[in-house]
Amino acid sequence: MLKLIKYEFRKTRTAFSILLAVIAALQVYYMISINGSSENNIAVSALLLFFAALATAAVVFILGITAYSGELKTKTSYLIFLTPNTTLGVITAKMLFTILAAILFSALLGGLCLYDLSRLFEKYSGYTDLAGNLKDIIEQYAGIDITNLWFQLGFSLLAMMLNIVRALVTAYLAITFSATIMQNRKGKGLVTFLIYAAIVYGAGALSSAIGGATIITDTGSLIRAMLPSIAISLALILISLFGSAWLLEKKVSL
């Protein structure tokens, strides 16, 4: 599994290196701006960092899909599925690599965000302990227990991450269906898109129908509202992984 993940890293290291270089350049621009006197530069650099974060999320997700799609379109890339690894293992490694890349970039950008906000607060309000001041404001003025808040945020992030992984592996399933069952048929691109759109829409509608009626007032109600979405995501992830592996093993034609 580790060798497969390293293989995925080697394929995407150029794109990720470019992303890191862009983020580093924008962070330098922000640091120069925050140490200067131009508020316009501070606003522009902060906005560019925000858009860079959005672009990074999109690139990581798109690379996870296009890399898999490319391997099913070219015979040489197809050879990865003929190695002594199981087909399920190959697909799972691709999913895990994308998740790992997303987590690492999220940690990097999240850390930069906290640092940049602390520098901004320090410059304009004199606060040197951003986390401590936010904790006091939340607990004293908003009346929210910080422990419950962190738990709710963590649970919400878990649900969001599973939704992203669900979107990724259901794309794998739609692409695999196109490359196997629909391999030599016209309109397979449209069919792939329609299958993917139907799965995404159906999963979202089902989650909303089951958990949407719950009024969120505390941690317990938040969990009850999000559990259907988490359960559906886990089920679709497993179905998509095993379904893609089965299609590649039984229906592929080299």
N, C-alpha and C positions, 0 to 999 in steps of 0.2 A: 504493500500500500504506500509506504514512504517513497519508494522508487517511482511509483506512478505519480505521486504528488510533485516530486522533484522534476519529473518530465513535464508536467503542466507548468511549473515555474519557469523552466528553460524556454518554453514556447512563448511566454507572455512577459519575460523580463524586460524586453525592450520597451514595450508599451508602459509597463509599470515604472520603469526608470524615467521615462518622459514625464509621467504624472508626478513623480516625486520631485523632479527638477522644477516643474512648474510651481508646485506647492512651495518649495524652498524659495524660489525667486519671489513669489508673492508675499511670503512671510518676511523676507528681507525688506521688501518694499514697505510692509506694514511697520516693521521695527524702525526703519528710517523715518517714516511718517510720524509715528507716535513720539519719537524723540525730537521732532521738529515742531514747527508752530502752525503748519497748514492743516486746518480741519478738513479741507477738501481732499487732501491726500489721504488722510486717515479714513474718511468715509469711502473713498474710491478703493483703497487697498482692502478694507474690511469687506466691501461688497464683492470684490474680485475673489477673495478667499472663500466667501460664501458660495459663489457660482462654481468655483473650483471644487468645492466639496460636493455639490450636486453633480458636476461633470464626472467626478471620480466614481461616485455611486453608479452612475449610468454606464461608465466604461467597464467597471468590474462586472456588472451584470451582463452587458452586451458581449464582452469577451468570453464569458462563460458559455454563452449560447452559440456565438459564431465559431468558436474553436471546435465545439462538438459537431456543429453542422458541417464545417469544413472537412472534418475527418470522415464523415459519411459520404462526402461527395467525391473525394479523391482516393484512388486505390492505394497509393503509397501510405497515406495517413491511416487508412483502414487497417494497416498491419498491426497497429497497437492492439486491436481486438483479437489478433491471432497469436499474441504472446502467451506464455504459460499462466497468465492471470485470467481469472474468471471475468466474463463480460460484466457481471454485476459489480465486481471489484473495480473494473476500469471506470464504469459510470459513476460509482460511488466516490472514487478518487477525484474525479472531475468536480463533483458536487462539493466535496470537502475542501478542495483547493479554493474554489470560489468563495465558500464560506470563510475560510481562513484569511483570504485576501481582503474580504469585506470587513472582518473583525479588526485586522491589523490597520487598515486605512481608517476605520472608524475610531480606533484608539488614538492614532496619530492626529487626526483632525480634531477629535474631541479634546485631546490634550492641548493642542494649539489654540482651540477656541477658549478654553478656560484661562490659559496663560494670557492670551490677547485681551480678554475681558478684564482680567486682573490689572493689566497695564493701563487699560482705558479708565477703569475705576480709580486707579492710583493717580492718574494724570489730572482727572477732572473733579474728584471728590476727596482725594487724600486717603481713601481706604487702601490699606495694604494687605488686608486679609479678606479676600473676596468670599471665600467659602464660609468663613465665620460670620461675616456680616449678613450674607444671604440666609444662613441658618437662623440667625436672630430675627431677621425680618419675617421669615416664613412662620416661625413659631410664635412670635409675640404679636404680630399684626395680622397675619392671615389665619391664625389659630389652627394651624396644621401641624401634626406631629411629624417631625422630620424622618423618623424611622419608617412610619407608614408610607410617607411620600416616596422614599427610596424604594420600598418594596413595590409600590404601585408602578413606579417608573420602570423598575426591573422587569416586572411581569408584562408590562406593555411592550417593552423592548423585545422580550422573548416572543410574544405574539407577532410583532412586526417582523422579526427575523425569520420566523417560521413561514409567514406569508411570502416573504421574498424567496426563500428556498423552495416553497411550493410553486411559485411562478417559474423558477428556474427549471425544476425537474419536470414539471408538466410541459415546458417547452421541449425538453429532451424527448418526452414521450411523443409529442406531436411531430418532431423532426424525425424520430426513429420510424414512426408510422409512415411518413412520407418517403423515407429512404428504403423501406422494405415492402410493405403492402402496396404502396402507390408508386413504386420505383419507376416503372416504365409507362406510366399513365399521364395523360395530359391534365393540366390544372392541379397538379399535386401541391404546388405552392399555395394556391388558394384554399385547398382542402386542409393543408397544415395549419394555416392561419385560422380558419373557421373552427377547427378542432380545439386549438389553443384558446381562442376567444370564448368558445362555449364552456370549456372547463373553468377558465378564470371567472367568467360571469356566473356560472352555476354555483361555484364554490362561494363566491362573495354573496350571492343572493341567499343561499342556504344559511350561511353564517349570520347574515342580518336578520333573517326570518326567525332563527332560533334564539339568538342572543340580543337582538335589537330592542326587544320589549323591556329589558331589564333597565331600571333606572339606577344610575351609578351614584351612590351616596357615600360609600366607604370602600374599604379594601375588599370586603366579602362580595359586595355587589359588582365590583370591577372584575373579580375572578369569575363570577357566574356569567357575566356578560361576554367575557373573552374565551371561556372554556370551549364553547362550540367551535369557534374559529380555530383554536389550537388543535382540537380533535380532528376537525376536517383537514387541516393542513398536514398533520401527521399521517392521516390515512391516505391522502393524495400523494404525499411524498413516497410512501412505501409502494403504493400502486404504480406510480410512475417509474420508480427505480426498477422494480421487478418486471413491470410490463415492458420497459425498454430493453432490459436484458433478455427477456424471453423472445421478443421480436428479432433481436440481433442474432440470437442463437438458432432460431427456428425458421425465420423468414428471409434472412439476408441472402443476396445473390451477388457474388463477387464477379 
